[in-house]
């Protein structure tokens, strides 16, 4: 997905995490909450309280060197107790454009880590 397909001013962003038992976490950042750089190569959401999007604090979407899109997400105090299987399907929805991937995560204390 090219970053140009995501309009931070008008498109919401949704993160959904699921395992074989179903969805165990979902958060949506409403449209207009991302700040894009002038070049259109990076969009950033930041909420130090985590109240806007169900515990998400920072989401950075940027174009990488190969022209693809890299997404970095951090949160605090997320309820991930339903993550009881290592294969987790991550769905990122940029407005109407979804991206889905299933990967094996590791549990480190209270953190899900990939790779």
C-alpha positions in Angstrom: 0.0 0.0 0.0 1.5 3.4 -0.9 1.3 5.9 1.9 -0.5 8.2 -0.5 -3.5 5.9 -0.2 -3.9 7.1 3.4 -5.3 10.6 4.0 -4.6 11.3 7.7 -7.0 14.3 7.7 -10.0 12.2 6.5 -9.2 8.5 7.1 -9.3 6.7 10.5 -6.7 4.1 11.3 -7.7 0.8 13.0 -5.5 -1.9 14.5 -7.0 -5.3 15.2 -5.2 -8.2 16.8 -6.6 -11.7 16.7 -5.6 -15.3 17.2 -7.4 -18.6 16.5 -9.9 -17.8 19.2 -10.9 -14.4 17.6 -10.2 -10.7 18.1 -8.7 -9.9 21.4 -7.8 -6.2 20.9 -9.0 -3.4 18.6 -8.3 0.3 18.6 -9.3 3.0 16.2 -7.6 6.4 15.8 -10.2 8.8 14.4 -9.6 10.8 11.2 -7.7 14.0 11.8 -5.5 12.8 14.6 -2.4 12.1 12.5 0.1 14.8 11.7 1.7 14.3 8.2 5.0 15.8 7.2 5.1 18.2 4.2 6.7 15.6 1.9 3.9 13.1 2.6 6.4 10.4 3.6 5.5 10.2 7.3 2.3 10.5 9.4 2.5 10.4 13.2 -0.1 10.0 15.9 0.8 10.7 19.5 -1.4 10.7 22.6 0.6 10.5 25.9 -2.5 9.6 27.9 -3.6 6.7 25.6 -7.2 7.7 26.0 -8.0 8.5 22.3 -7.4 5.1 20.9 -7.8 2.4 23.6 -4.3 2.6 25.0 -2.4 3.3 21.8 0.1 6.1 22.5 2.2 6.4 19.3 1.7 5.3 15.7 4.2 6.3 13.0 3.5 5.4 9.4 6.4 6.1 7.0 7.7 5.3 3.6 10.8 3.1 3.8 13.9 3.1 1.5 12.3 0.6 -0.9 9.1 2.6 -1.3 7.1 0.3 1.0 5.3 1.4 4.2 6.7 0.8 7.7 4.4 1.1 10.7 5.6 1.5 14.3 3.0 1.2 17.1 3.4 1.6 20.9 0.8 1.5 23.6 0.5 1.2 27.3 -1.8 -0.7 29.6 -3.4 -2.6 26.7 -5.5 -5.6 27.6 -3.9 -8.4 25.6 -4.9 -11.2 28.0 -6.7 -12.9 25.1 -3.4 -13.4 23.3 -3.1 -17.1 24.3 -1.7 -18.4 21.0 1.6 -17.3 19.4 0.2 -16.9 15.9 -1.4 -13.5 15.8 -3.1 -11.9 12.9 -2.5 -8.2 12.7 -4.9 -6.1 10.6 -4.1 -2.5 9.9 -6.9 -0.5 8.2 -6.0 2.8 6.7 -9.4 4.3 5.9 -10.8 1.7 3.5 -7.5 -0.1 2.8 -6.8 -3.1 5.0 -3.5 -4.9 5.4 -3.4 -8.2 7.1 -0.6 -10.4 8.2 -0.3 -13.5 10.5 3.0 -13.8 12.4 4.4 -15.6 15.4 4.9 -13.3 18.4 6.9 -13.8 21.5 5.6 -12.9 25.0 8.2 -11.0 27.0 6.9 -10.2 30.5 3.9 -8.0 29.5 4.9 -7.3 25.9 4.1 -8.9 22.6 7.2 -8.8 20.4 7.7 -9.5 16.7 10.1 -10.8 15.5 
